[in-house]
Amino acid sequence: MHKLCSVNEVKENRTKGFDLEVDGKIISLFVVYHEGKILAYKNSCPHVGTPLNWVPDRFMDSEGQFLQCATHGAMFRVDDGYCEFGPCAGESLTPETIVIENDDIYLE
């Protein structure tokens, strides 16, 4: 497992991005705290594979309701990563498996 951060570092309806080296590969992902749950997704839009954020740790739309791709404006539901609007409508973000132990978040 790879430690990402403390649970306290991710606030409600906020996100935090990470680039980790795992087995010689860089993995780009982010965590989001939404409705009492912490979820993680690969930082890659299913449309063309670009990172979702254009500013570090900013993956949500301005209203804090959707995850948003900065490249083409695609809007993804937070709870399951499903694209509601945009060029990849009907596709989904790739979830990452995380584990929370002793108030720390780990990539499994």
N, C-alpha and C positions, 0 to 999 in steps of 0.2 A: 504494500500500500504506500501511497505517496501523500504526505500531508499537504493540504491546500492552505488552510487557514483556520482560525478559531471561529466558532459559531457567532461570537460577538462582533466579528468583522463584517458580517452581512446583515444589513438592516431590512425590515419589511419593505417589500416592493423595490428592492435595490439589487444590484448585481455586482459580481466581482469576477474579473477575468484572470486566467492563468495560462502560461506557456511552460510546459514541463518537458524535460527530456526523459523518455521512458524507452529502454532498450534501444538506445541510439536514435530514436525518432522524437521529433518535437510534436507534442500534443497540445493543441490550443482548445481550451474549454472555458466555460463560465458557470458559476453557481448563481442561483436566484432564490431569494427568500420570499415566498408568496403564500398568503393565507395559512400561515403557521407551518409550512413545509419548506424544506430546502431541497431544491432540484438542481441537476447539472445537465448541461448540453454541450456537445461539440460546438466550437465556435466556427461554424461553416454553414453558409446558406445553401440549401439544397438546389437552388437555382443555378448558380455558377461556382459555388465553392469558396466564395470570398468570405472574409470574417464579417460577422454581423455588426460589430462596433466600429466607429470611426474615432471615438475618444475612449481612452482606457476606462474600463468598468462601466460603460454606458451602453446597455443593451435594451433598455425599455423605451417605449414611446413617451412622449411628453406628459401623457395622462397617467402613466404607470399601469396601463391595462394590458398591453401586449409587448412581447419581445419584437424588436424591429430591426430589419436589415438596413444598414446605412447605405448600401449600394443602390438598391432598387425599391426600398420602402416596403418590402413584404412584411406582413404582420402575423406573428405567431402567438397562439394561445400559450400562456405561461404554464398551465398545469399539464399539458401533454405535448407541446411543441408543434402542434398542427397549424399549418398556414391557412389562415382565414382569407387573407387578401394579398394580392400581388402576383408576380409572374410565376411563382411556384405554388399557387393555391392548390390545396389538396395534398401537398407533400408535407413532410414533417422534419423537424430538427432531429438530430441523432442524440438520444439520451446517453449520458455517461453514468456509470454506477459509482455512487459515493456511499461512504459509511461514516457515521458520526459516533465518535468514541471520546469520552471525557471532554466534551465541548469542543472537540476539534473535528474538522471535516477532512476526510481522506478520499482520494481517488482509489478505487479498488482495482 
